[in-house]
């Protein structure tokens, strides 16, 4: 077998197939990173658009109980009603700044009898029990609440509720638990409540950073890996060509020319160091 005919062998067909599969996987992962970047940029745009917006009435933003569009995330809404203190819930396993904690969900019953879930903020896990040391009480009586809209969360398989603690903000499950007509499309992250509570309140949500992450650089790296796979295959084919055709006169001439050019190159630092060490022995 001489020339490039070895490329037609089953072995090289296998090499080519593996390279193609590897490149396809790399391109898929690169595209996935670009999709992640697009999601991050869309989230940044939502924050920029909605975070400082003027509050709109809840009924205007969510005309039906199950209404919500992702473009409304972080949009401030205003509503009036009274808190259902006896139905307050704690969402467990909510870390913040590296600390374990809980989010406090207090249902707000509106004038028409429907209920909107208000996340009043975050509390750290207590020092002696798996619950906050103290849960600041929500105001009594009629209150005006301003909160940011956020979609409900999915159910978590194998995670159940215990007492007033739940594992996720699954709004349909919360509605069934309370036995009330709840908004199930979204809940609210509290900004303010009037009248304000007399004591401290749970920590409010902080504005998300404008950071799209390293997804673009990761995508570029995966695309480079795909290209390098074919470059590596071509290099391996070239090396085997030289081995297979070692007795070919033309290849001998090319090998001699490569050796001559190599000898004309100035020695590298490592070559100089090796020479000094050899002389010292």
C-alpha positions as CSV (number, residue, x, y, z in Angstrom):
1,X,0.0,0.0,0.0
2,X,1.6,3.3,-1.1
3,X,0.6,6.9,-1.6
4,X,-2.6,7.9,0.1
5,X,-4.4,4.7,-0.5
6,X,-4.2,3.7,3.2
7,X,-6.9,6.3,3.8
8,X,-9.4,3.9,2.1
9,X,-8.8,1.3,4.8
10,X,-11.4,0.3,7.4
11,X,-9.0,1.6,10.1
12,X,-8.9,5.1,8.7
13,X,-12.6,5.0,8.0
14,X,-13.1,4.4,11.7
15,X,-10.7,7.3,12.5
16,X,-12.8,9.6,10.3
17,X,-16.1,8.4,11.8
18,X,-14.8,9.0,15.3
19,X,-13.5,12.5,14.4
20,X,-16.9,13.4,12.8
21,X,-18.8,12.2,15.9
22,X,-16.4,14.1,18.2
23,X,-16.8,17.3,16.1
24,X,-20.6,16.9,16.1
25,X,-20.6,16.6,19.9
26,X,-18.4,19.7,20.2
27,X,-20.6,21.7,17.9
28,X,-23.7,20.6,19.8
29,X,-22.1,21.7,23.1
30,X,-21.0,25.0,21.5
31,X,-24.6,25.7,20.4
32,X,-25.8,24.8,23.8
33,X,-23.5,27.3,25.4
34,X,-24.8,30.0,22.9
35,X,-28.3,29.1,23.9
36,X,-27.4,29.5,27.6
37,X,-25.9,32.9,26.7
38,X,-29.1,33.9,24.9
39,X,-31.1,33.0,28.1
40,X,-28.7,35.0,30.3
41,X,-28.9,38.0,28.0
42,X,-32.7,37.8,28.0
43,X,-32.7,37.7,31.8
44,X,-30.5,40.8,31.9
45,X,-32.9,42.6,29.5
46,X,-35.9,41.6,31.7
47,X,-34.1,43.0,34.8
48,X,-33.2,46.2,32.9
49,X,-36.7,46.7,31.7
50,X,-38.8,45.7,34.8
51,X,-36.7,46.3,37.9
52,X,-37.2,50.1,38.1
53,X,-40.6,50.1,36.4
54,X,-43.6,51.8,38.1
55,X,-45.8,49.3,39.9
56,X,-49.0,48.3,38.0
57,X,-52.2,46.9,39.6
58,X,-52.1,43.2,40.1
59,X,-55.4,42.7,38.2
60,X,-54.0,44.6,35.3
61,X,-50.7,42.6,35.1
62,X,-52.5,39.2,35.8
63,X,-56.1,39.4,34.5
64,X,-56.6,35.7,35.3
65,X,-55.4,33.5,38.2
66,X,-53.1,31.4,35.9
67,X,-51.9,34.3,33.8
68,X,-48.2,35.1,33.6
69,X,-45.7,35.7,30.8
70,X,-41.9,35.3,31.3
71,X,-41.5,38.9,30.0
72,X,-43.2,40.0,33.2
73,X,-40.6,38.6,35.5
74,X,-39.4,41.2,38.1
75,X,-42.3,43.5,37.1
76,X,-43.5,45.4,40.3
77,X,-47.2,45.0,41.0
78,X,-49.4,46.6,43.7
79,X,-52.3,45.0,45.5
80,X,-54.4,45.5,48.7
81,X,-55.7,42.9,51.1
82,X,-55.0,41.2,54.4
83,X,-52.4,38.6,55.3
84,X,-53.6,35.1,56.3
85,X,-51.1,34.7,59.1
86,X,-52.3,31.2,60.1
87,X,-51.5,29.9,56.6
88,X,-47.9,31.2,56.4
89,X,-45.3,28.8,55.0
90,X,-41.6,28.4,55.0
91,X,-39.7,27.3,51.9
92,X,-36.7,25.3,53.1
93,X,-33.2,24.9,51.5
94,X,-32.8,28.5,50.3
95,X,-29.2,29.4,50.6
96,X,-28.1,33.1,50.5
97,X,-24.5,34.3,50.5
98,X,-23.4,30.7,51.4
99,X,-25.8,30.5,54.4
100,X,-28.7,28.0,54.6
101,X,-32.1,29.5,55.2
102,X,-35.8,29.8,54.4
103,X,-38.1,32.0,52.4
104,X,-41.3,33.2,54.1
105,X,-44.5,32.9,52.1
106,X,-47.5,34.7,53.5
107,X,-50.8,34.5,51.6
108,X,-52.5,37.8,50.9
109,X,-56.3,37.6,50.6
110,X,-57.6,40.3,48.2
111,X,-60.9,42.1,48.3
112,X,-62.5,39.6,45.9
113,X,-61.5,36.6,48.0
114,X,-58.7,35.4,45.8
115,X,-55.3,34.8,47.3
116,X,-51.9,36.0,46.1
117,X,-48.7,34.4,47.6
118,X,-46.2,37.0,48.8
119,X,-42.6,36.0,49.4
120,X,-41.8,38.4,52.3
121,X,-38.1,37.6,52.2
122,X,-35.3,35.4,53.5
123,X,-34.4,34.2,57.0
124,X,-31.3,32.2,58.1
125,X,-31.7,28.8,59.7
126,X,-31.8,29.0,63.4
127,X,-28.9,28.2,65.7
128,X,-30.6,25.2,67.5
129,X,-33.3,24.0,65.1
130,X,-34.0,23.5,61.4
131,X,-36.1,26.6,61.2
132,X,-35.6,30.3,61.7
133,X,-35.1,31.5,65.3
134,X,-37.8,34.1,64.8
135,X,-40.2,34.8,61.9
136,X,-41.1,38.5,61.9
137,X,-44.9,38.9,61.9
138,X,-46.6,40.4,58.9
139,X,-48.8,43.5,59.5
140,X,-52.3,42.9,60.7
141,X,-55.4,44.3,59.0
142,X,-55.6,46.0,55.6
143,X,-52.2,46.3,53.9
144,X,-50.9,47.6,50.6
145,X,-48.2,45.4,49.1
146,X,-45.8,46.1,46.3
147,X,-44.0,43.0,45.0
148,X,-42.1,41.7,42.0
149,X,-43.7,39.0,39.8
150,X,-42.0,35.7,39.5
151,X,-43.2,32.4,38.0
152,X,-44.0,29.5,40.3
153,X,-41.6,26.6,40.7
154,X,-41.9,23.0,39.6
155,X,-42.6,20.1,42.0
156,X,-39.6,18.2,43.3
157,X,-39.8,14.5,43.2
158,X,-39.2,12.8,46.5
159,X,-39.5,16.1,48.5
160,X,-42.5,16.4,50.7
161,X,-43.8,19.1,53.1
162,X,-43.4,18.9,56.8
163,X,-45.7,21.0,59.0
164,X,-45.5,24.6,57.7
165,X,-42.3,23.9,55.7
166,X,-42.4,23.1,52.0
167,X,-39.6,22.3,49.5
168,X,-40.7,24.4,46.5
169,X,-43.0,27.3,45.5
170,X,-45.4,25.1,43.5
171,X,-48.4,27.4,43.4
172,X,-51.0,24.8,42.5
173,X,-50.0,22.6,45.3
174,X,-50.0,25.6,47.7
175,X,-53.5,26.5,46.5
176,X,-54.7,22.9,47.2
177,X,-53.0,22.9,50.6
178,X,-54.7,26.1,51.6
179,X,-58.1,25.4,50.0
180,X,-58.3,28.8,48.5
181,X,-58.6,30.3,45.0
182,X,-55.0,31.3,44.5
183,X,-53.0,33.0,41.7
184,X,-51.2,30.0,40.2
185,X,-49.3,31.7,37.4
186,X,-47.0,33.8,39.5
187,X,-46.2,34.9,43.1
188,X,-44.6,38.1,44.4
189,X,-41.2,39.0,45.9
190,X,-42.1,41.7,48.3
191,X,-40.7,45.2,47.8
192,X,-42.7,47.1,50.5
193,X,-45.8,46.8,52.6
194,X,-47.9,49.6,54.1
195,X,-48.3,49.9,57.0
196,X,-44.8,48.7,57.5
197,X,-44.2,46.1,60.3
198,X,-43.0,47.4,63.6
199,X,-40.0,45.1,63.8
200,X,-37.5,43.8,61.4
201,X,-38.6,42.1,58.2
202,X,-37.1,39.2,56.3
203,X,-34.3,40.1,53.9
204,X,-35.6,41.3,50.5
205,X,-34.5,39.9,47.2
206,X,-31.4,41.6,45.7
207,X,-31.2,42.9,42.2
208,X,-29.6,40.2,40.0
209,X,-26.1,41.1,38.6
210,X,-25.8,42.1,34.9
211,X,-23.6,39.1,34.1
212,X,-24.1,36.8,31.1
213,X,-21.4,34.4,32.3
214,X,-18.6,32.7,30.4
215,X,-20.9,31.0,27.8
216,X,-19.5,32.8,24.8
217,X,-15.9,31.8,25.6
218,X,-17.0,28.2,26.3
219,X,-18.9,28.0,23.0
220,X,-15.8,29.3,21.2
221,X,-13.6,26.6,22.9
222,X,-16.0,23.8,21.8
223,X,-15.9,25.0,18.2
224,X,-12.1,25.2,18.3
225,X,-12.0,21.6,19.6
226,X,-14.1,20.5,16.6
227,X,-11.7,22.2,14.2
228,X,-8.7,20.8,16.0
229,X,-10.1,17.3,15.7
230,X,-9.8,17.5,11.9
231,X,-6.4,19.2,12.1
232,X,-5.2,16.3,14.3
233,X,-6.6,13.7,11.9
234,X,-4.9,15.4,9.0
235,X,-1.6,15.5,10.9
236,X,-1.9,11.8,11.7
237,X,-2.6,11.0,8.1
238,X,0.5,13.0,7.0
239,X,2.7,11.1,9.5
240,X,1.4,7.8,8.3
241,X,1.9,8.9,4.7
242,X,5.6,9.5,5.4
243,X,5.9,6.1,7.2
244,X,4.1,4.1,4.4
245,X,6.1,5.8,1.6
246,X,9.5,5.9,3.3
247,X,11.1,4.0,0.4
248,X,9.6,6.3,-2.2
249,X,12.3,8.4,-3.9
250,X,10.2,11.6,-3.8
251,X,9.4,11.1,-0.1
252,X,13.1,10.5,0.6
253,X,13.9,13.9,-1.0
254,X,11.2,15.6,1.1
255,X,12.5,13.9,4.3
256,X,16.1,15.1,3.5
257,X,14.9,18.6,2.9
258,X,13.0,18.6,6.2
259,X,16.1,17.4,8.0
260,X,18.2,20.1,6.3
261,X,15.8,22.9,7.4
262,X,15.7,21.5,10.9
263,X,19.5,21.7,11.1
264,X,19.5,25.3,9.9
265,X,17.3,26.4,12.8
266,X,19.1,28.0,15.7
267,X,19.1,25.8,18.8
268,X,16.3,26.4,21.3
269,X,17.0,27.3,24.9
270,X,16.3,23.7,26.0
271,X,18.8,22.4,23.4
272,X,21.5,24.8,24.7
273,X,20.8,23.7,28.3
274,X,21.0,20.1,27.3
275,X,24.3,20.7,25.6
276,X,25.8,22.4,28.6
277,X,24.7,19.5,30.9
278,X,26.2,17.0,28.5
279,X,29.6,18.8,28.5
280,X,29.5,19.0,32.3
281,X,29.2,15.2,32.6
